[in-house]
Structures are given as structure tokens and as C-alpha cells.
Amino acid sequence: MDARLQQLLDKQDITDLVYAYCNASDRHDHDKLRQLYHPDATDDHGGFFKGLAMEFIDQLPAIQAPMEILHHNITNINLALDGDYAEGEIYVLAFHKIRTDTEPMDLLIGGRYFDRYEKRDGVWKFSAKAVVADWAMVNNPSTVQLDHPLVQGSHLGRPGRDDPSYDFFRLLQWGQR
């Protein structure tokens, strides 16, 4: 195969991996998330966690428990490939609505993922991920209004298996990459 075509296919596979990471994170689909990392991969989420990615995923239920909404949006994807190794600087906007003891609050983070990927046995997965915050905006109390008349009757996204996407899609299902 032409090397340029292989590079395009590899970049698309990595891009799909990045998008799958966002979907699994937003839906709290930890089974799917485990499939995206190599077993020896590391994850650096700053104050939340630094260590093996599988250990991070083990802690996610507690970390995500107060998150009523988690919504990742990828903007720029900068990839560099060298055979079965690649690096990515991935720009992300991540919105969080977080339950607190008093009232919900919002956190919008603009940042980047510093990712390393490896293709093992023909499959690209994360070998390392580091999260970088470039800016953050906090609204306390939350300004999310899912009960506003303009939203009434809309399907409302939810973390977990109750998200309406799982009823709508046949191919994009819980725990599947």
C-alpha cells in the first residue's frame, strides 16, 4: 500500500480513537474506555490522577459520581506519525455540571490532550495521555437550564446506559468501540 494512504488510514484510526474516548467519558462507559488504552498505558489527569490508565478508570466511578453532565468537544487534532508510534496534541472543550453539597456548579475547561499512541497487533490505542488546562470558566451556581421552555420535549443526554443514544443507535452501543 502507498505510504501516504497508510498514513491517512492511521490518522483516521487515531481520530476515531480520540472521539471514542470522548464518548466513553461522557457516557461514563468505563468498559469502552478500557478498550481504548493499552494495558500498560499511563494517564495524567493532574490533580485527579497520575499513574496507570487502568487504575484511573477504576477510580472514575467515584470521580464522575457528582458529574450530572460531562460533555467533551474536540476542536483541533494535530497528529504526527512514525510507523506504529504516534503523538497527538488534541484541543478539547470539556463542560462539566457538578453536583455539590449546596447547589450544582458549571466548569468549562479549554485545554489540550498530550497523547501518545501505539499500534499493537494492528490496533491503535493510547499508550499515554496527559491533560493540560489552558483556561477554565466556573459558574457557581450552575447556569444550565434543561427545564427552559425552549428545551422542553427534547431528548436529554445522561451519563450511563440511560442516555437516549443507546435506544436510538443499533451500532453505537454501550461498551463497544
N, C-alpha and C positions, 0 to 999 in steps of 0.2 A: 504494500500500500504506500502511496505517496506520503512522505513525512509530514507535509503540510495538512493533508487530510487527517492523518492520525492525530496531529496536534489539535485540530478543530474538534475531533471526537472526544479527545481527552478533556479539553476545556469545557465542552458541553457536559460531560460526565461530572466534572468538578462543580460546575454551576448547578446542576441538578442536586448534587450533594449539599451544597450551601442552602438551597431552597428547602430541601427535605429537613435540614437542621432547624430552620425557622418554623416549619410546620409542626415538627415534633415538639419543639419548645413551647409553641403557643397552645397546642392541644394537650400539653403535659403527657405526651405519649412516650414514656421512658423506654418501652420495648423497642420502638422505632429508633429512638435516639441511640441506643446501644449498638444498633446495626451500622451506624454511621462512623463509628470510631474503630480503629484497630485496637486490639486488646491491651497493648502497651502504650496507647496514646496518653498524652498529658493534656490538662486543661487548667488554664489560669484565668479565673473569673474575679481576680482582685480580692477584695475583702470577703467575698463569699467562699472562695475555694481556690487552692493551688495544689495540684497533685495529679494522680491518675484519673483519667476521664471516667472510668467505670465507677470509681469511688465518688466522683462528683455526681454522677447520675443516681447513685444510691442515696445521696443527700437531697436530691431535687424535690421529692415529695414534701419535705419539711420546708425547704426554701420557697417553693411555689405555693404552699398552702394558703397564705394570705393574698395571693395574687388573683383578683377577680377577673382581670383582663390582662393578657400578655399578647403583644402584637408586634412582631418583627417585620421590618420592611428593608429590603436590600436595595441599595441605590447603585453605587459603582462597584464593579468587580474587576480587580487588577490581578491577573494571573501570570506567573512565569513558570515554564515547564523545563525540566531537564530529565528526559527519559521517563522513568517511573517515579520521579520525585517532582513535586511542585510546591509553590508558595503562592499565597493569596493575601492581598490587602483588600478586605471586603468592608465597604461602608454600610452602616446599619443605622436605622432609626428604630428604637425599641420603646414602645409605650407600655407602661405598667399602671394598672389601677390596683392599689394595695389597700387591703382592709387593715385598719389599726384599732387600738383599744377605744378610740373616740369616734372617728369618722374616716371614711375612705379618703385616700390621697392619690394624686397622679404623679407619675415620674416619666418624663420623656427624655431619653438619652440619645444623643447623636454621637456615634462612635465608630470604631473600626474593629474588625476581627483580624488578627495576625494569625493566619492559618498555615500549617504545613500539611501536605497531603502525600500519601504514598499509594502507589498502585501495586497491590499484592494479589497474586492469583487472578490477575486481570480486573481487579475491582479497586477503584479509588475510594479511600476513606481518610478521615482526619488522623494525622499522627501527632499533631499538636495544635492547640488553639489558645490564643491569648486575647482577652477583651480589653480594648482601650476606650476610655471615655474622653471625648473631645469637648462635649458640653452637656449640660443637663438642665431641665426645667421642671420645677416642682410646683404643683398646685395643691395647697392644703387649706381647705377641704377640696375634694375632687370636683372637677367641673364637668364630668361625664354625665350626660342626661339621656339615658336609654329609655326613659319614660316620657320624653318630649313628644308632643303630637306629631312632629314630622317623622318620627321613627316608629310610631305605633303601627302594628301589623307587620313589621319587618321581622325576618328571622334574626335572632340574636345569637351571636357566637358565644361559645362557652369553652372553658378548658375541659378536657376529658372526653369521654365517649358520648356525652350528651350533646356535643356540638352538632348542629344540623347538617354539616358536611357529610357525616357518616351515613345519614339517611338518604342524602341526595346522590352521592357517588357510589358507583359499583367498584371502580378500580382503585380509588384513593381511600384506603381503609386503615383503621387503627393498626398500629404495629407493622405496617407494610411499607417497605421502601419503594 
